[in-house]
Every structure is written in C-alpha cells, then in structure tokens.
Amino acid sequence: MSKIGKKHILVPSDVKVVINGNKISMEGPKGKKELTLNTEALETKFENNKISVVLKNASDQNKVFWGLQRSLINNAIIGISKGYEIILNLNGVGFRANLKDKQIQFQLGFSHDILFDIPDGITVKIDKQTKITLNGNDKQLIGKVAADIKFLKPVEPYKQKGITSEGQFILKKEGKKK
C-alpha cells in the first residue's frame, strides 16, 4: 500500500477545487492550475475541504500511480495557495547577475556574458547581484529553471566557485600538497 497515496490533501479555504471527469481545476490567490487525472485506475473525491485519492483495483501498476497522482495534486494546491521559492547564490570573484526585461544577464568568469530567458510563470528578484530569488506556482517549472541556471556554472570542489542553492552542502576537496 502507498503511504503517500493514503493521506488526505487538506484544501485551504481560499482555494476552489472542481473535479470534472478526468480533469481537476484549482484556483487560488497565486493563480490557476488544471491537471489531468488517471480515472481508469484511481478515483479522486473532494469532500469537506479534503481531497482523497482512492484505488479502484489494487494491481501493481495502479499502486505506482496512486502516490504520484496524490503528490501532483498536493504540489498544485501548495503552488496556487502559497507558491514556491528557490534562492540561488553566486560564489566567485566577479560573478554577478543583472535583470534585463525577461532575461537574466550573467557574468560568470567567461569571456562573454550569458543571457538566460525567464519562462512565463516565474518571477525573478536579484539582490546585491549575487543572490537570485525565483518565485512561481509550478514546482516542476521552478525546479527546472533553477537546475538550468545552476548548470551554467556548476560548483567546483576546490575553491567552491559557481552557482549554488541556498543551504546546499558542497564537500570541499583539499588541493595538492608539496
């Protein structure tokens, strides 16, 4: 049995949920979200400000989707009610970022500047040119954007220069010894 799939999802009072066949529509203070549900294997019920996902038949394949579907619905509810935030830090001499329209201009020690396009649904705030705050209501999209930005200059283990997430642990390696 799925430990995650069994849990109920509590819906905040400021979020409206409508289940129509295999679609669930949600609307909250941070935006709207619509998900397509797997109605052949699972049944989704909305009662008393709680969403529950129930198995129709307990085959192995259906158990796989049970926890996944519950997590996708929960992430969407959290996204449209509170939103998601990821903070990135630039570590290195001369590393900085600037916001230009719908792009972030990075100076990461290369011979040229890097322009990164910001997708719709993500808001970016840059503090002191070295701290980037990403906000949005889609957990998957905000995680993808953060991973793409971190890929521009991965952290090297000797001097720990590069782009890191807030709270990320980097094991520092010892250099050559004489």
Backbone as a chain_set.jsonl record, in Angstrom:
{"seq": "MSKIGKKHILVPSDVKVVINGNKISMEGPKGKKELTLNTEALETKFENNKISVVLKNASDQNKVFWGLQRSLINNAIIGISKGYEIILNLNGVGFRANLKDKQIQFQLGFSHDILFDIPDGITVKIDKQTKITLNGNDKQLIGKVAADIKFLKPVEPYKQKGITSEGQFILKKEGKKK", "coords": {"N": [[0.843, -1.188, 0.0], [0.407, 2.28, -0.657], [2.033, 4.713, 1.175], [1.992, 7.439, 0.867], [-0.136, 7.839, -0.906], [-2.407, 7.197, 0.608], [-2.865, 9.338, 2.307], [-4.881, 12.21, 3.062], [-5.551, 15.25, 1.282], [-5.451, 18.412, 2.476], [-7.414, 21.155, 1.721], [-6.929, 24.59, 1.461], [-9.008, 27.351, 2.629], [-9.16, 29.464, 0.808], [-8.864, 28.395, -1.707], [-10.323, 27.139, -4.636], [-11.768, 24.146, -5.774], [-12.577, 22.053, -8.471], [-13.812, 19.071, -9.727], [-14.028, 17.484, -12.724], [-14.922, 14.847, -14.417], [-12.126, 13.47, -15.794], [-10.514, 15.611, -15.205], [-9.1, 18.022, -13.044], [-9.69, 21.114, -11.726], [-8.185, 23.926, -10.285], [-8.189, 26.873, -8.356], [-6.621, 29.634, -6.953], [-5.147, 32.143, -4.743], [-2.622, 32.605, -5.913], [-2.846, 31.871, -8.564], [-4.1, 29.832, -11.339], [-4.641, 26.324, -11.932], [-4.67, 23.323, -13.785], [-5.148, 19.88, -13.883], [-4.75, 16.669, -15.429], [-6.295, 13.709, -14.655], [-5.759, 10.224, -13.799], [-8.274, 8.31, -14.393], [-8.989, 5.705, -14.841], [-7.655, 3.916, -13.166], [-7.679, 5.131, -10.677], [-9.674, 6.898, -8.28], [-10.776, 10.121, -7.594], [-11.82, 12.101, -4.938], [-13.638, 14.878, -3.61], [-14.417, 16.218, -0.67], [-15.663, 17.994, 2.148], [-13.579, 19.981, 2.293], [-11.364, 18.366, 1.783], [-9.271, 16.396, -0.231], [-9.249, 13.191, -1.537], [-7.536, 10.376, -2.781], [-8.383, 7.377, -4.213], [-7.893, 3.902, -4.711], [-9.163, 1.999, -7.45], [-8.927, -0.67, -8.342], [-6.579, -2.981, -7.017], [-4.018, -3.415, -8.498], [-0.528, -3.932, -9.325], [0.461, -1.989, -11.091], [-1.396, 0.079, -10.812], [-0.967, 0.847, -8.173], [1.435, 2.121, -8.4], [0.813, 4.55, -9.619], [-0.767, 5.742, -7.707], [0.404, 7.121, -5.396], [1.842, 8.99, -6.863], [-0.123, 10.507, -8.252], [-1.475, 11.665, -6.103], [0.593, 13.225, -5.009], [1.097, 15.031, -7.124], [-1.313, 16.476, -7.193], [-1.269, 17.582, -4.611], [1.073, 19.18, -4.751], [0.24, 21.038, -6.661], [-1.848, 22.321, -5.295], [-0.473, 23.484, -3.11], [1.174, 25.179, -4.578], [-0.62, 27.032, -5.818], [-1.717, 28.209, -3.6], [0.275, 29.022, -1.638], [2.693, 29.209, -3.086], [5.971, 28.681, -4.562], [9.45, 28.959, -3.755], [12.805, 29.45, -4.645], [16.139, 29.983, -3.774], [19.105, 31.14, -5.14], [22.658, 31.339, -5.036], [25.505, 33.181, -6.103], [28.82, 32.388, -6.176], [32.005, 33.555, -6.253], [34.77, 35.453, -7.562], [33.938, 38.393, -9.145], [31.6, 37.323, -10.16], [28.351, 37.903, -11.173], [24.875, 38.864, -11.489], [22.347, 40.329, -13.504], [19.157, 41.814, -14.068], [17.419, 42.019, -17.059], [14.785, 43.071, -18.745], [12.993, 40.354, -19.802], [15.029, 38.611, -19.258], [17.956, 37.194, -17.718], [21.101, 38.456, -17.135], [24.178, 37.046, -16.941], [27.413, 37.222, -15.486], [29.972, 35.225, -15.407], [32.689, 34.709, -15.285], [33.478, 33.929, -17.78], [34.547, 34.693, -21.188], [32.513, 36.079, -22.252], [29.195, 37.458, -21.714], [26.368, 35.716, -20.346], [23.11, 35.202, -21.422], [20.043, 34.449, -20.011], [16.881, 33.246, -20.642], [13.824, 33.994, -19.073], [11.173, 31.924, -18.258], [7.544, 32.096, -18.75], [5.447, 32.578, -15.916], [7.298, 32.512, -13.916], [8.805, 34.532, -11.517], [11.502, 36.735, -11.004], [13.893, 37.924, -8.72], [16.637, 39.914, -7.97], [19.164, 40.341, -5.628], [21.776, 42.377, -4.513], [23.357, 41.603, -6.668], [24.324, 39.026, -6.461], [22.589, 37.24, -5.364], [19.901, 35.346, -6.234], [16.45, 35.165, -6.447], [13.913, 32.972, -7.102], [10.517, 32.782, -7.876], [7.343, 31.162, -8.058], [4.373, 29.316, -9.11], [4.406, 26.732, -9.957], [5.837, 23.83, -9.148], [7.448, 21.998, -10.554], [8.313, 23.467, -12.815], [9.72, 25.632, -11.64], [11.778, 24.282, -10.352], [13.087, 23.166, -12.552], [13.991, 25.478, -13.9], [15.735, 26.504, -11.947], [17.618, 24.422, -11.891], [18.617, 24.592, -14.511], [19.836, 27.113, -14.426], [21.801, 26.649, -12.46], [23.33, 24.861, -13.884], [24.732, 26.438, -15.651], [27.105, 27.34, -14.454], [28.525, 25.088, -12.773], [29.35, 24.136, -9.392], [32.691, 24.062, -8.421], [34.816, 21.803, -6.676], [37.156, 22.628, -5.314], [37.716, 25.449, -4.89], [35.177, 26.21, -4.482], [33.664, 27.769, -6.245], [30.962, 29.0, -8.153], [27.451, 28.415, -8.977], [25.084, 28.015, -6.476], [22.413, 26.422, -4.613], [20.467, 27.793, -1.929], [21.508, 26.684, 1.19], [22.65, 24.376, 0.21], [24.963, 21.745, 0.475], [28.388, 21.569, -0.094], [31.069, 19.513, -0.603], [34.264, 20.286, 0.26], [37.248, 19.864, -1.418], [40.653, 18.978, -0.747], [43.524, 20.665, -1.878], [46.527, 20.2, -3.956], [49.473, 19.019, -2.297], [52.703, 19.977, -1.223]], "CA": [[0.0, 0.0, 0.0], [1.149, 3.52, -0.743], [1.93, 5.536, 2.371], [1.655, 8.791, 0.435], [-1.452, 7.823, -1.548], [-3.467, 7.078, 1.609], [-3.072, 10.598, 3.019], [-5.808, 13.184, 2.503], [-4.986, 16.554, 0.98], [-6.268, 19.483, 3.034], [-7.528, 22.283, 0.797], [-7.159, 25.845, 2.182], [-10.319, 27.945, 2.366], [-9.109, 30.392, -0.318], [-8.648, 27.636, -2.947], [-11.529, 26.496, -5.164], [-11.443, 22.909, -6.49], [-13.682, 21.461, -9.227], [-13.42, 17.837, -10.41], [-14.896, 17.225, -13.878], [-14.452, 13.65, -15.113], [-10.708, 13.19, -15.555], [-9.8, 16.882, -15.034], [-9.296, 18.735, -11.779], [-9.357, 22.536, -11.875], [-7.946, 24.571, -8.998], [-7.962, 28.305, -8.464], [-6.246, 30.188, -5.668], [-4.624, 33.513, -4.801], [-1.406, 32.687, -6.735], [-3.096, 31.515, -9.954], [-4.961, 28.697, -11.67], [-3.93, 25.111, -12.339], [-5.544, 22.247, -14.22], [-4.435, 18.617, -14.013], [-5.475, 15.538, -15.985], [-6.198, 12.602, -13.718], [-5.884, 8.858, -14.287], [-9.55, 7.864, -13.823], [-9.172, 4.264, -15.04], [-7.093, 3.179, -12.038], [-7.864, 5.834, -9.414], [-10.85, 7.754, -8.14], [-10.458, 11.283, -6.78], [-13.029, 12.637, -4.306], [-13.476, 16.152, -2.902], [-15.466, 16.368, 0.333], [-15.3, 18.663, 3.402], [-12.262, 20.603, 2.095], [-10.318, 17.338, 1.714], [-9.214, 15.607, -1.468], [-8.696, 11.862, -1.298], [-7.308, 9.563, -3.972], [-8.714, 6.013, -3.823], [-7.661, 2.881, -5.734], [-10.334, 1.248, -7.907], [-8.496, -2.067, -8.176], [-5.239, -2.938, -6.439], [-2.943, -4.06, -9.259], [0.77, -3.313, -9.074], [0.587, -0.79, -11.924], [-2.236, 1.131, -10.234], [-0.329, 1.315, -6.942], [2.513, 3.021, -8.796], [0.242, 5.869, -9.921], [-1.532, 6.24, -6.575], [1.178, 8.141, -4.691], [2.212, 10.033, -7.818], [-1.258, 11.39, -8.507], [-1.715, 12.415, -4.876], [1.658, 14.217, -4.887], [0.895, 16.067, -8.133], [-2.424, 17.316, -6.745], [-0.801, 18.318, -3.438], [2.014, 20.21, -5.2], [-0.527, 22.082, -7.333], [-2.592, 23.067, -4.262], [0.502, 24.318, -2.402], [1.643, 26.192, -5.519], [-1.588, 28.113, -6.047], [-2.079, 28.872, -2.353], [1.445, 29.68, -1.048], [3.735, 29.415, -4.075], [7.275, 28.066, -4.303], [10.566, 29.891, -3.833], [14.151, 28.872, -4.616], [17.154, 31.03, -3.702], [20.395, 30.738, -5.69], [23.768, 32.233, -4.698], [26.671, 33.158, -6.984], [30.049, 32.441, -5.39], [33.19, 33.689, -7.094], [35.202, 36.832, -7.784], [33.413, 38.96, -10.377], [30.363, 36.675, -10.581], [27.169, 38.709, -10.882], [23.696, 38.696, -12.34], [21.51, 41.516, -13.65], [17.877, 41.551, -14.705], [17.156, 42.851, -18.223], [13.478, 42.698, -19.301], [12.625, 38.967, -19.497], [16.269, 37.84, -19.306], [18.966, 37.418, -16.681], [22.439, 38.552, -17.716], [25.158, 36.505, -16.008], [28.848, 37.359, -15.697], [30.436, 34.072, -14.637], [34.105, 34.461, -15.485], [33.752, 33.574, -19.168], [34.916, 35.847, -21.992], [31.27, 36.708, -22.711], [28.063, 37.387, -20.791], [25.375, 34.693, -20.673], [21.731, 35.653, -21.276], [19.141, 33.345, -19.697], [15.488, 33.648, -20.805], [12.945, 33.618, -17.966], [9.891, 31.455, -18.789], [6.331, 32.661, -18.169], [5.05, 31.931, -14.674], [8.389, 32.617, -12.949], [9.26, 35.894, -11.241], [12.897, 36.721, -10.558], [14.353, 39.094, -7.986], [18.082, 39.805, -7.763], [19.672, 41.195, -4.556], [23.235, 42.552, -4.423], [23.93, 40.999, -7.868], [24.816, 37.67, -6.238], [21.532, 36.419, -4.783], [18.77, 35.278, -7.168], [15.271, 34.554, -5.849], [12.936, 32.533, -8.1], [9.192, 32.543, -7.316], [6.36, 30.676, -9.017], [3.366, 28.428, -8.528], [4.585, 25.397, -10.516], [7.043, 23.261, -8.518], [8.276, 21.366, -11.567], [8.921, 24.508, -13.647], [10.692, 26.41, -10.871], [12.92, 23.398, -10.145], [13.784, 23.049, -13.844], [14.687, 26.741, -14.146], [16.86, 26.559, -11.002], [18.632, 23.454, -12.344], [19.235, 25.133, -15.724], [20.722, 28.207, -14.024], [22.948, 26.055, -11.784], [24.131, 24.169, -14.898], [25.57, 27.42, -16.343], [28.417, 27.324, -13.797], [28.476, 24.166, -11.631], [30.312, 24.418, -8.324], [33.889, 23.238, -8.436], [35.007, 21.413, -5.273], [38.386, 23.105, -4.702], [37.517, 26.811, -4.389], [33.729, 26.317, -4.302], [33.133, 28.834, -7.082], [29.868, 28.562, -9.013], [26.092, 28.766, -8.562], [24.558, 27.034, -5.533], [21.13, 26.681, -3.961], [20.624, 28.153, -0.52], [21.52, 25.517, 2.06], [23.278, 23.236, -0.452], [26.264, 21.396, 1.037], [29.405, 21.213, -1.077], [32.248, 18.958, 0.032], [35.458, 20.963, -0.228], [38.399, 18.978, -1.551], [41.945, 19.557, -0.428], [44.357, 20.817, -3.068], [47.805, 19.499, -3.971], [50.388, 19.338, -1.231], [54.103, 19.88, -1.643]], "C": [[0.885, 1.246, 0.0], [0.935, 4.352, 0.516], [1.521, 6.959, 2.004], [0.237, 8.835, -0.132], [-2.612, 7.785, -0.569], [-3.812, 8.407, 2.27], [-4.077, 11.486, 2.289], [-5.071, 14.493, 2.25], [-5.935, 17.6, 1.547], [-6.236, 20.679, 2.095], [-7.767, 23.549, 1.614], [-8.492, 26.481, 1.766], [-10.315, 28.892, 1.171], [-8.853, 29.713, -1.662], [-9.954, 26.958, -3.343], [-11.116, 25.294, -6.003], [-12.698, 22.397, -7.176], [-13.15, 20.229, -9.946], [-14.465, 17.542, -11.468], [-14.36, 16.014, -14.628], [-13.003, 13.358, -14.776], [-9.877, 14.471, -15.434], [-10.123, 17.461, -13.662], [-8.795, 20.159, -11.982], [-9.254, 23.157, -10.494], [-7.658, 26.042, -9.235], [-7.696, 28.86, -7.075], [-5.683, 31.581, -5.818], [-3.387, 33.664, -5.693], [-1.623, 32.268, -8.183], [-4.043, 30.339, -10.1], [-4.11, 27.524, -12.123], [-4.959, 24.068, -12.739], [-4.708, 20.999, -14.45], [-5.343, 17.576, -14.656], [-5.222, 14.337, -15.094], [-6.297, 11.259, -14.426], [-7.151, 8.274, -13.655], [-9.797, 6.378, -14.018], [-8.732, 3.482, -13.805], [-7.463, 3.797, -10.693], [-9.127, 6.689, -9.446], [-10.486, 8.891, -7.183], [-11.753, 11.892, -6.261], [-12.69, 13.929, -3.575], [-14.661, 16.348, -1.973], [-14.891, 17.062, 1.565], [-13.89, 19.278, 3.361], [-11.11, 19.606, 2.184], [-10.429, 16.633, 0.373], [-8.596, 14.267, -1.102], [-8.602, 11.127, -2.626], [-7.462, 8.107, -3.539], [-8.448, 5.078, -4.996], [-8.981, 2.233, -6.144], [-10.069, -0.249, -7.82], [-7.005, -2.063, -7.847], [-4.219, -3.745, -7.233], [-1.644, -3.301, -9.002], [0.936, -2.011, -9.852], [-0.222, 0.373, -11.34], [-1.636, 1.691, -8.95], [0.8, 2.295, -7.234], [1.974, 4.434, -8.996], [-0.449, 6.515, -8.724], [-0.797, 7.375, -5.847], [1.563, 9.291, -5.598], [1.074, 11.02, -8.022], [-1.564, 12.25, -7.279], [-0.673, 13.514, -4.716], [1.499, 15.348, -5.901], [-0.226, 17.021, -7.732], [-1.991, 18.177, -5.563], [0.149, 19.445, -3.828], [1.29, 21.355, -5.885], [-1.28, 22.941, -6.322], [-1.645, 23.99, -3.492], [0.964, 25.461, -3.299], [0.669, 27.338, -5.704], [-2.025, 28.798, -4.762], [-0.893, 29.658, -1.764], [2.488, 30.058, -2.091], [5.034, 28.741, -3.648], [8.362, 29.115, -4.495], [11.878, 29.121, -3.75], [15.143, 30.03, -4.652], [18.479, 30.451, -4.184], [21.444, 31.781, -5.332], [24.893, 32.065, -5.711], [27.906, 33.345, -6.123], [31.231, 32.502, -6.344], [33.5, 35.158, -7.312], [34.679, 37.3, -9.139], [32.145, 38.293, -10.885], [29.197, 37.575, -10.204], [26.065, 38.439, -11.881], [22.913, 39.999, -12.344], [20.24, 41.129, -14.392], [17.678, 42.539, -15.847], [15.891, 42.336, -18.898], [13.101, 41.285, -18.861], [13.847, 38.054, -19.577], [17.129, 38.165, -18.085], [20.32, 37.421, -17.381], [23.442, 38.118, -16.649], [26.565, 36.86, -16.45], [29.49, 36.316, -14.793], [31.895, 33.72, -14.903], [34.454, 33.988, -16.879], [34.13, 34.841, -19.931], [33.697, 36.622, -22.481], [30.206, 36.612, -21.611], [27.094, 36.322, -21.278], [23.995, 35.282, -20.426], [20.838, 34.439, -21.086], [17.711, 33.861, -19.78], [14.652, 33.12, -19.644], [11.614, 33.16, -18.551], [8.707, 32.137, -18.102], [5.959, 31.879, -16.919], [6.121, 31.979, -13.596], [8.717, 34.097, -12.764], [10.639, 35.813, -10.602], [13.206, 38.033, -9.855], [15.833, 38.889, -7.691], [18.509, 40.825, -6.712], [21.189, 41.208, -4.603], [23.987, 41.877, -5.564], [24.446, 39.583, -7.668], [23.765, 36.741, -5.647], [20.303, 36.499, -5.685], [17.631, 34.544, -6.473], [14.27, 34.25, -6.954], [11.627, 32.227, -7.385], [8.267, 32.062, -8.414], [5.376, 29.746, -8.345], [3.463, 27.001, -9.063], [5.916, 24.834, -10.008], [7.991, 22.674, -9.555], [9.01, 22.416, -12.406], [9.994, 25.273, -12.888], [11.941, 25.571, -10.575], [13.751, 23.239, -11.405], [14.586, 24.31, -14.14], [15.903, 26.864, -13.22], [17.978, 25.607, -11.432], [19.351, 23.965, -13.597], [20.204, 26.269, -15.39], [21.967, 27.646, -13.337], [23.879, 25.342, -12.763], [25.047, 25.137, -15.652], [26.991, 27.459, -15.767], [28.331, 26.41, -12.58], [29.576, 24.484, -10.62], [31.506, 23.483, -8.446], [34.331, 22.996, -6.997], [36.254, 21.99, -4.595], [38.241, 24.512, -4.118], [36.048, 27.12, -4.132], [33.139, 27.505, -5.043], [32.036, 28.249, -7.982], [28.53, 29.015, -8.467], [25.547, 27.65, -7.682], [23.156, 27.427, -5.081], [21.406, 27.062, -2.523], [20.54, 26.892, 0.33], [22.159, 24.285, 1.445], [24.658, 22.995, 0.151], [27.204, 20.987, -0.084], [30.633, 20.73, -0.314], [33.475, 19.615, -0.58], [36.619, 19.988, -0.241], [39.676, 19.727, -1.213], [42.791, 19.591, -1.686], [45.633, 20.0, -2.965], [48.674, 19.944, -2.806], [51.822, 19.189, -1.754], [54.811, 18.807, -0.884]], "O": [[1.968, 1.256, 0.584], [-0.199, 4.66, 0.881], [0.787, 7.609, 2.748], [-0.508, 9.776, 0.141], [-3.694, 8.286, -0.877], [-4.934, 8.586, 2.744], [-4.121, 11.512, 1.059], [-4.089, 14.804, 2.923], [-7.096, 17.668, 1.144], [-5.166, 21.158, 1.718], [-8.719, 23.592, 2.394], [-9.028, 26.188, 0.698], [-11.366, 29.11, 0.568], [-8.645, 30.4, -2.662], [-10.608, 26.301, -2.532], [-10.224, 25.397, -6.845], [-13.759, 22.31, -6.557], [-12.167, 20.31, -10.683], [-15.643, 17.368, -11.158], [-13.419, 16.152, -15.409], [-12.672, 13.039, -13.634], [-8.653, 14.417, -15.55], [-11.258, 17.399, -13.188], [-7.644, 20.386, -12.356], [-10.115, 22.95, -9.639], [-6.974, 26.411, -10.19], [-8.445, 28.595, -6.135], [-5.733, 32.153, -6.907], [-3.129, 34.763, -6.185], [-0.677, 32.301, -8.97], [-4.692, 29.907, -9.147], [-3.003, 27.702, -12.631], [-6.004, 23.946, -12.101], [-3.682, 21.049, -15.128], [-6.557, 17.594, -14.457], [-4.075, 13.989, -14.813], [-6.851, 11.166, -15.521], [-7.116, 7.798, -12.52], [-10.725, 5.832, -13.42], [-9.368, 2.494, -13.438], [-7.554, 3.095, -9.686], [-9.574, 7.135, -10.503], [-9.955, 8.654, -6.098], [-12.672, 12.168, -7.032], [-11.611, 14.07, -2.998], [-15.776, 16.61, -2.424], [-13.773, 16.764, 1.985], [-13.108, 19.107, 4.297], [-10.01, 19.958, 2.61], [-11.522, 16.315, -0.097], [-7.557, 14.207, -0.444], [-9.479, 11.243, -3.481], [-6.776, 7.646, -2.627], [-8.742, 5.417, -6.143], [-9.824, 1.948, -5.294], [-10.885, -1.003, -7.29], [-6.258, -1.225, -8.352], [-3.614, -4.671, -6.691], [-1.66, -2.167, -8.522], [1.488, -1.041, -9.332], [0.223, 1.52, -11.375], [-1.779, 2.881, -8.668], [1.09, 3.184, -6.433], [2.61, 5.405, -8.588], [-0.692, 7.722, -8.733], [-1.339, 8.472, -5.708], [1.608, 10.441, -5.162], [1.283, 12.232, -7.971], [-1.876, 13.433, -7.41], [-1.018, 14.629, -4.326], [1.742, 16.508, -5.568], [-0.105, 18.233, -7.907], [-2.306, 19.366, -5.512], [0.046, 20.55, -3.296], [1.667, 22.515, -5.721], [-1.343, 24.161, -6.475], [-1.976, 25.15, -3.248], [1.127, 26.589, -2.833], [1.079, 28.498, -5.743], [-2.644, 29.861, -4.816], [-1.042, 30.832, -1.427], [3.103, 31.12, -1.991], [5.17, 28.29, -2.511], [8.216, 30.04, -5.294], [12.046, 28.251, -2.896], [15.007, 30.947, -5.462], [18.923, 29.408, -3.704], [21.153, 32.977, -5.326], [25.201, 30.949, -6.128], [28.029, 34.347, -5.419], [31.43, 31.595, -7.152], [32.61, 36.006, -7.255], [34.95, 36.673, -10.162], [31.652, 38.663, -11.95], [29.065, 37.968, -9.045], [26.279, 37.873, -12.953], [22.822, 40.687, -11.327], [20.247, 40.232, -15.236], [17.756, 43.75, -15.645], [15.913, 41.291, -19.547], [12.908, 41.042, -17.67], [13.731, 36.877, -19.918], [17.042, 39.248, -17.505], [20.644, 36.497, -18.128], [23.546, 38.738, -15.59], [26.883, 36.809, -17.638], [29.552, 36.487, -13.576], [32.292, 32.563, -14.762], [35.614, 33.674, -17.146], [34.044, 35.942, -19.386], [33.835, 37.7, -23.059], [30.309, 35.79, -20.7], [27.006, 36.055, -22.476], [23.73, 35.807, -19.344], [20.864, 33.508, -21.891], [17.352, 34.805, -19.076], [14.755, 31.95, -19.274], [10.975, 33.924, -19.273], [8.846, 32.686, -17.009], [6.135, 30.662, -16.866], [5.883, 31.533, -12.473], [8.886, 34.827, -13.741], [10.91, 34.943, -9.774], [12.836, 39.109, -10.324], [16.238, 37.826, -7.222], [18.261, 42.021, -6.864], [21.817, 40.156, -4.721], [25.178, 41.603, -5.417], [24.959, 38.984, -8.613], [24.038, 35.557, -5.451], [19.733, 37.572, -5.88], [17.816, 33.436, -5.969], [13.828, 35.155, -7.662], [11.619, 31.494, -6.397], [8.379, 32.49, -9.562], [5.514, 29.421, -7.166], [2.677, 26.143, -8.661], [6.986, 25.306, -10.392], [9.207, 22.834, -9.446], [10.202, 22.266, -12.676], [11.066, 25.537, -13.432], [13.049, 26.108, -10.551], [14.979, 23.182, -11.34], [15.732, 24.227, -14.582], [16.976, 27.28, -13.657], [19.156, 25.955, -11.344], [20.562, 23.789, -13.729], [21.27, 26.376, -15.998], [23.076, 28.113, -13.6], [25.078, 25.229, -12.508], [26.042, 24.705, -16.235], [27.962, 27.595, -16.511], [28.091, 26.886, -11.47], [30.613, 25.043, -10.978], [31.351, 22.267, -8.559], [34.23, 23.903, -6.171], [36.389, 21.845, -3.38], [38.609, 24.739, -2.965], [35.721, 28.188, -3.615], [32.231, 28.17, -4.545], [32.172, 27.142, -8.502], [28.466, 29.889, -7.602], [25.542, 26.485, -8.077], [22.761, 28.591, -5.152], [22.441, 26.706, -1.96], [19.593, 26.117, 0.197], [22.21, 23.24, 2.093], [25.436, 23.935, 0.319], [26.857, 20.158, -0.925], [31.173, 21.452, 0.524], [33.705, 19.518, -1.785], [36.942, 19.366, 0.771], [39.767, 20.944, -1.371], [42.775, 18.645, -2.473], [45.816, 19.217, -2.033], [48.621, 21.098, -2.381], [52.094, 18.364, -2.625], [56.001, 18.58, -1.102]]}, "num_chains": 1, "name": "protein.A"}
